[in-house]
Amino acid sequence: MTIRAVVWDVDDTLFDYTTADREGMRAHLVAEGLLSGYGSPEQALVRWRQVTDQQWARFSAGEVSFEGQRRDRVRVFLEQELSDAEADVWFRRYIAHYEAAWSLFPDVLPTLDALAASHRHGVLSNSSLTVQEHKLRTLGVRDRFESLLCAAELGVSKPEAGAFLAACAALGLPPHEVAYVGDHPEIDGRGAAEAGLLSVWIDRGGVYAQGPDTVAAHRISTLAELPALVRADTRFGAPSTFG
């Protein structure tokens, strides 16, 4: 089985979202004078992450717009009834600190370079085009990817098969000729496998490392393992590297 293209998740796969979110929010809370309301910076960050996950779930379920989930994150976190404009201004101040902490993982550029001549590349994210286009350009890698698809514009999000199939269609390739690389064992790993792609879970030892057993995905701990995986016939007759 020949893999001709790799489609990538962005956050915590290419881009170190967890570190940027943590350091950006820490700097923002200090600037806003809000840390005193929590026992420690870590507690404040845990609360922000809980609120973010709750509101993102509402967005993924179609209950609120992308902009709406951002505003509601601010309102719930601050426990204040803010207007849309007030919530937007607060979130923009946070974004300035967040963007100052942006970086790619160190294994990203060497892997993209290693696959540049042999494989085509695209992006599929559960975010929005505005956000991810800006992020990839700021990080200097947007021109590495032929296509960029995001849930906010697609109207379907991972782990739904339609999202993965749309990414394959954007490259003009059938699913069995495309690998998908993401950091979430269920949303990315199982979702891609069930859509018929070669599914690769990049396990960087984060919050999903102790997650459910996702035998459908090939597990790697560094992107340095990816070139050999996508150049080999791993879909049939070879065991998954998960676990």
C-alpha positions as CSV (number, residue, x, y, z in Angstrom):
1,M,0.0,0.0,0.0
2,T,1.5,3.3,-1.1
3,I,1.1,6.4,1.0
4,R,1.3,9.5,-1.2
5,A,0.3,12.3,1.2
6,V,0.4,13.2,4.9
7,V,-2.4,15.3,6.4
8,W,-1.6,16.9,9.7
9,D,-3.3,18.1,12.8
10,V,-1.8,21.4,14.1
11,D,-2.2,21.9,17.8
12,D,0.1,19.7,19.9
13,T,1.1,17.9,16.7
14,L,3.1,20.5,14.8
15,F,2.6,23.5,17.1
16,D,3.3,23.2,20.9
17,Y,-0.1,24.5,21.9
18,T,0.0,23.2,25.4
19,T,3.1,25.2,26.3
20,A,2.0,28.3,24.5
21,D,-1.4,28.2,26.1
22,R,0.1,27.7,29.6
23,E,2.8,30.4,29.3
24,G,0.5,32.8,27.5
25,M,-2.3,32.5,30.0
26,R,0.2,32.8,32.9
27,A,1.6,36.0,31.5
28,H,-1.9,37.3,30.8
29,L,-3.2,36.6,34.3
30,V,-0.2,38.4,35.8
31,A,-0.9,41.4,33.6
32,E,-4.6,41.4,34.4
33,G,-3.9,41.1,38.2
34,L,-6.1,37.9,38.4
35,L,-3.7,35.4,40.0
36,S,-4.5,36.5,43.5
37,G,-8.0,34.9,43.1
38,Y,-6.4,31.4,42.9
39,G,-4.2,29.4,45.2
40,S,-1.5,29.2,42.6
41,P,-0.9,29.9,38.9
42,E,-1.3,26.2,38.2
43,Q,-4.9,26.3,39.7
44,A,-5.8,29.3,37.5
45,L,-4.4,27.5,34.4
46,V,-6.4,24.3,35.3
47,R,-9.6,26.3,35.5
48,W,-8.9,28.0,32.2
49,R,-8.3,24.6,30.5
50,Q,-11.5,23.2,32.0
51,V,-13.5,26.2,30.7
52,T,-11.8,26.0,27.3
53,D,-12.6,22.3,27.0
54,Q,-16.3,22.8,28.0
55,Q,-16.8,25.6,25.5
56,W,-15.0,23.9,22.7
57,A,-17.3,20.9,23.2
58,R,-20.2,23.2,22.7
59,F,-18.7,24.5,19.5
60,S,-17.9,21.0,18.2
61,A,-21.6,20.1,18.9
62,G,-22.8,23.0,16.8
63,E,-24.3,24.8,19.8
64,V,-22.2,28.0,19.5
65,S,-20.1,29.7,16.8
66,F,-16.3,29.8,16.9
67,E,-16.4,33.4,18.1
68,G,-19.1,32.6,20.5
69,Q,-17.1,29.9,22.3
70,R,-14.2,32.3,22.7
71,R,-16.5,34.9,24.3
72,D,-18.1,32.3,26.6
73,R,-14.7,31.1,27.7
74,V,-14.0,34.6,29.0
75,R,-17.4,35.0,30.6
76,V,-17.3,31.7,32.4
77,F,-13.7,32.0,33.5
78,L,-14.2,35.5,34.9
79,E,-17.7,34.8,36.1
80,Q,-18.9,38.1,34.7
81,E,-21.7,39.1,32.3
82,L,-19.7,40.8,29.6
83,S,-20.8,42.2,26.3
84,D,-19.5,40.6,23.1
85,A,-17.2,43.6,22.7
86,E,-15.8,43.4,26.2
87,A,-15.2,39.6,26.0
88,D,-13.5,40.1,22.6
89,V,-11.1,42.8,24.0
90,W,-10.2,40.6,27.0
91,F,-9.5,37.6,24.7
92,R,-7.4,39.8,22.4
93,R,-5.2,40.8,25.3
94,Y,-4.8,37.1,26.1
95,I,-4.0,36.3,22.5
96,A,-1.1,38.8,22.5
97,H,0.6,36.9,25.3
98,Y,-0.3,33.5,23.8
99,E,1.2,34.3,20.4
100,A,4.4,35.5,22.1
101,A,4.9,31.9,23.3
102,W,4.3,30.2,19.9
103,S,6.8,27.6,18.7
104,L,7.0,24.4,16.6
105,F,8.1,21.2,18.2
106,P,11.8,20.6,17.4
107,D,11.0,17.4,15.4
108,V,8.7,19.2,12.9
109,L,11.0,20.8,10.4
110,P,13.4,17.9,10.1
111,T,10.4,15.6,9.4
112,L,8.8,17.9,6.9
113,D,12.2,18.2,5.2
114,A,12.7,14.4,5.1
115,L,9.3,14.0,3.5
116,A,9.3,17.0,1.2
117,A,10.4,15.2,-1.9
118,S,8.4,12.0,-1.5
119,H,5.0,13.0,0.0
120,R,2.4,15.8,-0.5
121,H,1.1,17.5,2.6
122,G,-2.1,19.0,3.9
123,V,-3.7,20.1,7.2
124,L,-7.0,19.2,8.8
125,S,-7.8,21.0,12.1
126,N,-10.9,21.3,14.3
127,S,-10.2,25.0,14.5
128,S,-10.9,27.8,12.0
129,L,-9.1,28.8,8.8
130,T,-8.5,32.3,10.2
131,V,-6.7,31.0,13.3
132,Q,-4.7,28.2,11.6
133,E,-3.7,30.2,8.5
134,H,-2.3,32.9,10.7
135,K,-0.6,30.4,13.0
136,L,1.1,28.5,10.3
137,R,2.3,31.6,8.5
138,T,3.6,33.1,11.7
139,L,5.5,29.8,12.4
140,G,6.9,29.9,8.9
141,V,5.5,26.7,7.6
142,R,2.3,27.5,5.7
143,D,3.9,27.0,2.3
144,R,4.7,23.4,3.3
145,F,1.1,22.4,2.9
146,E,-1.0,22.2,-0.3
147,S,-4.3,22.4,1.5
148,L,-5.7,23.7,4.8
149,L,-9.1,22.6,6.0
150,C,-10.8,23.5,9.3
151,A,-14.0,22.4,11.0
152,A,-15.4,25.9,11.4
153,E,-15.6,26.3,7.6
154,L,-16.2,22.6,6.7
155,G,-19.2,22.2,8.9
156,V,-18.0,18.9,10.1
157,S,-15.2,18.1,12.6
158,K,-13.0,15.2,13.6
159,P,-13.6,12.4,14.5
160,E,-16.4,12.4,11.9
161,A,-15.3,10.6,8.7
162,G,-16.5,13.4,6.6
163,A,-13.8,15.7,7.9
164,F,-11.0,13.2,7.0
165,L,-12.6,12.4,3.6
166,A,-12.7,16.1,2.8
167,A,-9.0,16.4,3.5
168,C,-8.3,13.5,1.1
169,A,-10.6,15.1,-1.5
170,A,-8.7,18.4,-1.3
171,L,-5.6,16.5,-2.3
172,G,-7.4,14.4,-4.9
173,L,-6.4,11.1,-3.3
174,P,-8.3,8.1,-2.0
175,P,-8.2,7.6,1.8
176,H,-5.9,4.5,1.6
177,E,-3.2,6.7,0.0
178,V,-3.2,9.2,2.8
179,A,-1.8,9.2,6.3
180,Y,-3.1,11.4,9.1
181,V,-1.0,12.5,12.0
182,G,-2.6,13.9,15.2
183,D,-2.1,14.0,19.0
184,H,-5.5,12.8,20.2
185,P,-5.9,9.0,20.2
186,E,-9.6,9.1,19.7
187,I,-10.4,12.3,17.7
188,D,-7.4,11.9,15.5
189,G,-6.3,8.3,15.8
190,R,-9.5,6.3,15.8
191,G,-11.3,8.9,13.6
192,A,-8.7,8.7,10.8
193,A,-8.5,4.9,10.9
194,E,-12.3,4.5,10.7
195,A,-12.3,6.9,7.7
196,G,-9.8,4.6,5.9
197,L,-6.6,6.6,6.3
198,L,-3.3,5.3,7.7
199,S,-3.7,6.6,11.2
200,V,-0.7,7.8,13.2
201,W,-0.9,9.0,16.8
202,I,2.0,11.2,17.9
203,D,2.2,10.5,21.6
204,R,4.3,13.2,23.2
205,G,3.6,12.0,26.7
206,G,0.9,14.6,27.3
207,V,-2.6,14.4,28.8
208,Y,-3.7,11.6,26.4
209,A,-0.8,9.2,27.1
210,Q,-2.9,7.3,29.5
211,G,-6.0,7.4,27.3
212,P,-8.1,4.5,26.0
213,D,-6.4,1.7,24.0
214,T,-6.6,2.9,20.4
215,V,-5.3,-0.1,18.5
216,A,-6.4,1.4,15.2
217,A,-3.6,4.0,15.3
218,H,0.1,3.5,14.8
219,R,1.7,5.1,17.8
220,I,4.9,7.1,17.6
221,S,6.7,9.1,20.2
222,T,8.6,11.4,17.9
223,L,7.9,12.6,14.3
224,A,11.4,11.2,13.5
225,E,9.6,7.8,13.3
226,L,7.1,9.0,10.7
227,P,9.2,8.8,7.4
228,A,9.9,5.1,7.9
229,L,6.2,4.4,8.8
230,V,4.7,6.1,5.8
231,R,7.2,4.6,3.4
232,A,6.4,1.0,4.6
233,D,3.4,-1.2,4.1
234,T,2.1,-1.0,7.7
235,R,-1.6,-1.2,7.0
236,F,-1.8,-4.9,6.4
237,G,0.3,-7.7,7.8
238,A,2.2,-5.6,10.3
239,P,1.2,-5.0,13.9
240,S,0.3,-1.6,15.2
241,T,3.0,0.2,17.1
242,F,0.4,1.3,19.6
243,G,1.0,0.3,23.2
